[in-house]
Structures are given as C-alpha cells and as structure tokens.
Amino acid sequence: MAKSACPVTRAEFVSDAKPVEVIINGIPMTAEVKEFSTGSLGWYLNGKANIKVGEKTVSVQIGMNLTIVGSKELPK
C-alpha cells in the first residue's frame, strides 16, 4: 500500500498550526501543537477527567495523540 503524502511542510505546520479543542464527555480540553520525538507532527493532549459509571464517579487519565499522516517523512 502506498504511503500518504503530507499536504503541509514542516515549516507551514510550525508557523500555522493552532491548538485543537477536543470535548471529552462534555468537558472541553485543548490538544497542543507538537512535534513528536519520532519526527511526526500533530497535537497532544494529556489530562484527567471524571466520568460517571452508574451512580459512581471514576477518575480517568486522558492521553491522546493526533498525528498528521505522512508527516514523519517530511524533511527536517
């Protein structure tokens, strides 16, 4: 299967990418712009939230990566 080409350059991402608002269980959170250690580009969110399970509330840890497909292969 052919690899997908990234439609933006690394420089365009660095200058133009903005944080992404994500809503988890009605709680607004912000995924920050990130260049991952792998070289991929995207957004990262880390946080905690409370979610009801029946009548009880549980605390959950959230870790989320949004990675641009094909960004790892962009020139440095």
N, C-alpha and C positions, 0 to 999 in steps of 0.2 A: 504494500500500500504506500502511495506517495506521501511524503511529508507535506504538511500545510505550510505555506509561506506566511510569515508575519507581515501584516499590512502597514506597520509603522516601523520607523527606525528607532534605534535605542535613544538617539538624541531627541526625537519627537516625543517619545514616551517621557523622558526625563523632564522636558520643558512643558508638556501639555497635559500629562495625566493628573487627575484630581482624585481625592478620596471618594469612595463609593459608599453610599448609605445602604445599609442592609437592615431589614427588620426581621427579628427572630422572636417568635411568639409575642408579637405586638411591641417588642422593645427595640427602638431604633439604636443602631450601632454604626460605627464608621470603620470601614476597611481602609487602611492607609496604603499609599503608593509604596511599592517595594521592589528592589532588585534582589532576588534571592541568591543565596550562595552558589547555586547551580548555574547562575547566569541568566535564568529565566526572569521575565518581567511580569509584574502583576500587582496584586493587592493582598494585604494580610490583615486578619482580624483575630484578636485574642481577647477574651473577656470571660465574664461569669454572668449567669442569669438564674432566676428562679422559675421553675416550671411546676405546675400542679399535676399531680398524679392522683386521680381520685380526689380525696379531701386533703391530701398531704402535699406539701411543697418540697421539692427537691432542688438542691443547688447543682447546677451543671457548669462545666468549664467548656468554653467555646474556642475552637481553633479552626480557622478557615483560610484557605489559600484560593485566590482567583488568579490563575496563571494564563497568560496570553499564549495561545497555541502557536508554536513555531518560534517563540521569542528567544529560546535558548541558543538557537543557531545564528542569531544576529551578531555581526562583528562588534567587538568590544570598543 
